[in-house]
Amino acid sequence: MASILKRQAERWGFLEASRRSLDRFARPDTLVVVAGQQPGLFGGPLYTLYKAITAIAFARDLEAATGRPVVPIFWIASDDHDFEEVRRIIVGDGAAEPREFEYPLDAAPRGVSLSRIPLADPIADLVRGVDEALAPAGFRKEVVDRLRGSYAPGSGWIDAFARLAGGWVVPWGALVFDPGDRDAKRLALPVFEREIELGGRSSEAARSTGAELEAAGYHAQITRTGQELNLFWHGEIREALRLSGDGTLRLAESGRALASRELLANARMRPEDVSPGVLLRPLMQDYIFPTAAYVGGPAEVAYWAQVNALYPLFEMNPPAIVPRAGATILEPRVAKTLERFGVEWSSLAGDVEVVIREALSRFLPVDFPALFERERSGWIESMRRLEAAVTSFDPSLQAAVETATGKVIHEGQVLEKKLMQVWKRRHEESVQKIRRARGSLFPRAGLQERGMSILGYEAHHGPGLIEELREKVTKPGAHVLVSVGG
């Protein structure tokens, strides 16, 4: 495994920067902390970096606690085939309108693992687009030069991701690993062989555990019938392996039948054409690495409830599961907006119109919300007195009084709403500032870390930003606000 890691580091240009970690990995008492992630376009969303940072910090703390060398491993999920999920990224930093970039679906081969996708000519256009989007940024040239050096036509999707993302994490002692490597697959062959021999028992274990979770009121993250292997065979395309009623195997797309012995022979001859499924990948990981802990996102941590059921079948022990840390980056101009309007950053995760109304109400020349609230109480009290007098005269007028009361309250609310609309128009600049703050902290109404790239922030704040994130995004499971640039 050490020689594979060394060869891959050399391929991506990280050999010198990785030598110390490679030497430490080769020691017999070394442990590793693994963080795995799909290779998203241009390094993927921010949480990709946060996951790696969490693994690096946890490895450091584990080493201090145990006295044993602990090396962080950044595992690129190159066997994944969900190209739709990795081909888009949003670049921006809150200073300008974020722009989404997407690699064309028809520029990549269909139905193959990400490890088999080459970059075609459209990637050069996307890099030029990022260059234009970052035009005002002070560190734009350094960022775009690294991007252009990683993502070029003819390079592989995995190699491009590894070169860019590795530049962020290798200096802190992490080793980047591509499990699609032929030699790595050969090393993991006993895991694949065992899965074939089990003949669906691992899927049945996951299905049974999932049923228990649902019976207890939880959600099963991974659906299995017990009639499939947790392996894929990669010929022209990547195909799942299903079990037929007579115990033979069948490729899900082509329908080709395979005997178990034939699949075993093929796997031994061409291990690079075998891909572990989501349930088997952790078993491969822990077979080829001395894994002490795995750092995962919320969905990954949840599916380990089912993954754990497979370990006894392989006579292995599962690692500790560590939830990754998360963060929201707060830009200086956004921070000024929040301070000026007295807005708590987390409140912008909700209805921005409510936040705008409450913020602007504090700048009205008259405290109209308080005035309306006081007067509303008076209207209600007046209508109650009218109700008592009218209904004592004629009880049949009860409904009419209630309708009149509702109209009085409604008309008051309409007036208050119109007043706030006038105030908004007069203070449209303030409204737009709050909206931009929301767009920076929660782009497209989602968590910043789930869609935004680090590139825009790095272009504006330089390499010190990533160092600051490494210092602050360290506590497993915590989400922190990171103020930058002032």
Buried (B, 14 or more C-beta within 10 A) or exposed (E): BEEBBBEBBEBBBBBEBBEEBBBBBBEEEBBBBBBBBBBBBBBBBBBBBBBBBBBBBBBBBBBEEEEEBBBBBBBBBBBBBEBEEBBBBBBBBBBBEBBEBEBEEEBBEEEBBBBBBBBBEBBBEBBEEBBEBBEEBEBBEBBBEBBBBBBBEEBBBBBBBBBBBBBBBBBBBBBBBBBBBEBBBBBBBEBBBBBBEBBBEBBBBBBBBBEBBEEEEEEBBBEBEBEBBBBBBBBEBBBBBBBEEEEBBBBBEEEEEBEBEEBBEBBEEBBBBBBBBBBBBBBBBBBBBBBBBBBBBEEBBBBBBBBBBBBEBBEBEBBEBBBBBBBBBBBBBBBEBBEEBEBEBEBBBEEBEEBBBBBBBEEBEEEBBEEBEEEBEEBEEEBEEEBEEBBEEEEEEEEEBEEBBEEBBEEBEEEBEEBBEEBBEEBEEBBEBBBBBBBBBBBEEEBBBBBBBBBBBBBBBBBEBBEBBBEBBBBBEBBBEBBBBE
